[in-house]
């Protein structure tokens, strides 16, 4: 809670950050780079559809 003015602000940030971070958290071991790029593109499309 170092840089947050209140615990409420911290909680709001963490709840939003957690939702977005989970979309992009892909385990990279034994995953071909082409497949990794496809997964990242699909995750990004969920957040910011073109």
Buried (B, 14 or more C-beta within 10 A) or exposed (E): EEEEEEEEEBEEEEEEEEEEEEBEEEEEEEEEEEEEEEEEEEBEEEEEEE
